[in-house]
């Protein structure tokens, strides 16, 4: 993979990164299987639940728990400490230089890996493998007219102010302008007691 990446021209056609991304994904799967398991949500109650892609800063990633917080469910507490749940995602811009730099770190981490290495070393290799795969995958996407370095193949909004822009980035900007959603906790009301009618025992019939 190193030779294949180094022989690519800069800039290369997105189709030239497709085989690189496929090979790096296979490498990541192998490294992930050697590392301890991680769940997508980081939630102990819903480890395999859906992910909240619009979670405000400081909240967890579990869609079930965040939905309950948004509607003011009194049984949901404040957001716990966010657990490390997903494999590493590098920061943009995603370029050939970023890919070669990540591959260099990955090779160095693999050379230091042994059968008796601790779990954190296997996690580190899996994180680097995922980062390299992520960069190659983004480079394999068709280039969009928006020129967005974060979402290279994202759809564009042709009617955006100032000209066509990345639709994903526009959504994040609008979300930031709206601010974090307010969570209104509904006060719990005491359950009214129900008075049951008292049933008196039947009086015996008078003797004739």
C-alpha positions as CSV (number, residue, x, y, z in Angstrom):
1,X,0.0,0.0,0.0
2,X,2.9,2.4,0.7
3,X,4.3,1.8,-2.7
4,X,0.9,2.3,-4.4
5,X,0.3,5.5,-2.4
6,X,3.8,6.9,-3.1
7,X,3.4,6.3,-6.9
8,X,0.2,8.3,-7.1
9,X,0.6,11.7,-8.8
10,X,-0.3,14.8,-6.9
11,X,-3.1,15.6,-7.4
12,X,-4.4,12.2,-8.5
13,X,-7.7,11.3,-9.9
14,X,-10.3,10.2,-7.3
15,X,-10.6,6.8,-9.0
16,X,-6.9,6.1,-8.2
17,X,-7.6,6.1,-4.5
18,X,-10.4,3.6,-4.7
19,X,-8.2,0.5,-4.5
20,X,-6.1,2.2,-1.8
21,X,-9.3,2.8,0.3
22,X,-10.4,-0.8,-0.1
23,X,-7.0,-2.2,1.0
24,X,-6.9,0.2,4.0
25,X,-10.4,-0.8,5.0
26,X,-9.3,-4.5,5.1
27,X,-6.3,-3.5,7.2
28,X,-8.6,-1.6,9.6
29,X,-10.9,-4.5,10.0
30,X,-8.0,-6.8,10.9
31,X,-6.6,-4.2,13.4
32,X,-10.1,-3.6,14.8
33,X,-10.6,-7.3,15.5
34,X,-7.3,-7.4,17.5
35,X,-8.3,-4.4,19.6
36,X,-10.9,-4.3,22.4
37,X,-14.5,-3.9,21.3
38,X,-16.0,-0.4,21.1
39,X,-19.6,0.6,20.6
40,X,-21.0,3.3,18.4
41,X,-23.0,5.2,21.0
42,X,-20.7,5.1,24.0
43,X,-23.9,4.5,26.0
44,X,-24.1,1.8,28.7
45,X,-27.9,1.6,28.4
46,X,-28.1,1.5,24.6
47,X,-24.7,0.3,23.4
48,X,-26.1,-0.8,20.0
49,X,-28.6,2.0,19.6
50,X,-28.8,4.7,16.9
51,X,-26.3,7.6,16.9
52,X,-27.5,11.2,17.3
53,X,-25.7,13.0,14.4
54,X,-27.0,16.4,15.7
55,X,-26.0,16.0,19.3
56,X,-25.1,19.3,21.0
57,X,-21.7,19.8,22.4
58,X,-21.3,18.1,25.8
59,X,-24.1,15.6,25.2
60,X,-23.6,11.9,24.5
61,X,-24.1,10.2,21.1
62,X,-27.0,8.0,22.0
63,X,-30.1,9.1,20.1
64,X,-32.5,7.5,22.6
65,X,-31.1,9.3,25.6
66,X,-30.8,12.6,23.8
67,X,-34.4,12.4,22.6
68,X,-35.5,12.0,26.2
69,X,-33.4,15.0,27.2
70,X,-34.9,17.1,24.4
71,X,-38.5,16.4,25.5
72,X,-37.7,17.1,29.1
73,X,-38.0,13.6,30.5
74,X,-37.5,13.9,34.2
75,X,-35.8,10.5,34.5
76,X,-32.8,11.5,32.3
77,X,-29.8,13.0,34.1
78,X,-27.2,15.4,32.8
79,X,-24.9,14.1,30.0
80,X,-22.3,11.8,31.5
81,X,-18.6,11.9,30.5
82,X,-18.4,11.1,26.8
83,X,-16.8,7.7,26.3
84,X,-14.4,7.0,23.5
85,X,-16.8,5.2,21.2
86,X,-15.8,5.7,17.6
87,X,-12.5,5.0,15.9
88,X,-10.3,8.0,15.1
89,X,-11.4,10.5,12.4
90,X,-8.7,12.9,11.3
91,X,-9.2,16.6,10.9
92,X,-9.4,18.0,7.4
93,X,-8.1,18.9,4.9
94,X,-7.8,15.4,3.4
95,X,-4.9,15.4,1.1
96,X,-2.2,13.1,-0.3
97,X,0.2,14.6,2.2
98,X,-2.1,13.8,5.1
99,X,-2.4,10.2,3.9
100,X,1.3,9.6,3.6
101,X,1.9,11.2,7.0
102,X,-0.7,8.9,8.6
103,X,0.8,5.9,6.9
104,X,4.2,6.7,8.3
105,X,2.7,6.8,11.8
106,X,0.9,3.6,11.2
107,X,4.0,1.8,10.0
108,X,5.9,2.9,13.1
109,X,3.1,1.8,15.4
110,X,3.0,-1.7,13.7
111,X,6.7,-2.1,14.0
112,X,6.5,-1.6,17.8
113,X,3.5,-4.0,18.1
114,X,4.1,-7.5,19.6
115,X,2.0,-10.4,20.8
116,X,2.3,-9.2,24.4
117,X,1.6,-5.6,23.7
118,X,-1.2,-4.0,25.9
119,X,-4.6,-3.3,24.5
120,X,-4.0,0.4,24.1
121,X,-1.3,-0.3,21.5
122,X,-3.7,-2.4,19.4
123,X,-6.3,0.4,19.8
124,X,-3.7,2.9,18.6
125,X,-2.9,0.8,15.5
126,X,-6.6,0.5,14.7
127,X,-7.2,4.2,15.1
128,X,-4.3,5.0,12.7
129,X,-5.6,2.4,10.2
130,X,-9.1,3.9,10.4
131,X,-7.6,7.4,9.9
132,X,-5.7,6.3,6.8
133,X,-8.8,4.6,5.4
134,X,-10.9,7.7,6.1
135,X,-8.5,10.0,4.2
136,X,-8.3,7.6,1.3
137,X,-12.0,7.3,1.2
138,X,-12.5,11.0,1.1
139,X,-9.9,11.3,-1.7
140,X,-11.7,8.7,-3.7
141,X,-14.9,10.7,-3.8
142,X,-15.8,12.8,-6.9
143,X,-14.8,16.4,-6.4
144,X,-17.7,18.8,-5.9
145,X,-18.0,22.3,-7.2
146,X,-18.1,23.7,-3.7
147,X,-14.4,23.0,-3.1
148,X,-15.1,22.0,0.5
149,X,-11.9,20.4,2.1
150,X,-14.0,18.7,4.7
151,X,-16.6,17.1,2.5
152,X,-15.0,16.6,-0.9
153,X,-17.9,14.8,-2.5
154,X,-20.8,16.4,-0.6
155,X,-23.9,17.8,-2.3
156,X,-24.0,21.5,-2.8
157,X,-26.6,24.2,-2.3
158,X,-26.7,26.2,-5.5
159,X,-28.9,29.0,-3.9
160,X,-26.6,29.6,-0.9
161,X,-25.5,33.2,-0.3
162,X,-22.3,33.9,-2.0
163,X,-22.6,31.1,-4.5
164,X,-22.7,27.3,-4.3
165,X,-21.6,25.9,-0.9
166,X,-21.3,22.6,0.8
167,X,-24.7,21.5,2.0
168,X,-23.2,19.8,5.1
169,X,-21.2,22.8,6.2
170,X,-24.2,25.1,5.7
171,X,-26.2,22.8,8.0
172,X,-23.6,23.0,10.7
173,X,-23.5,26.8,10.4
174,X,-27.3,27.0,10.7
175,X,-27.2,24.7,13.7
176,X,-24.5,26.9,15.3
177,X,-26.6,30.0,14.8
178,X,-29.6,28.4,16.4
179,X,-27.6,27.5,19.5
180,X,-28.0,24.5,21.7
181,X,-31.6,23.3,22.3
182,X,-33.1,24.2,25.6
183,X,-34.0,21.4,27.8
184,X,-37.1,22.0,30.0
185,X,-37.5,19.5,32.7
186,X,-41.1,19.1,33.6
187,X,-41.7,19.2,37.3
188,X,-43.0,15.9,38.7
189,X,-46.5,16.1,40.1
190,X,-47.7,14.1,43.0
191,X,-50.1,11.3,42.1
192,X,-53.5,12.1,43.6
193,X,-54.7,9.5,46.0
194,X,-57.9,7.7,45.0
195,X,-60.5,7.3,47.8
196,X,-62.1,3.9,47.5
197,X,-65.7,3.5,48.8
198,X,-65.9,1.6,52.0
199,X,-67.8,-1.6,51.7
200,X,-69.8,-2.5,54.8
201,X,-70.5,-6.1,55.6
202,X,-74.0,-7.2,54.9
203,X,-76.4,-7.2,57.9
204,X,-77.9,-10.6,58.7
205,X,-81.6,-10.9,57.9
206,X,-84.0,-10.6,60.9
207,X,-85.5,-13.9,61.9
208,X,-89.2,-14.2,61.1
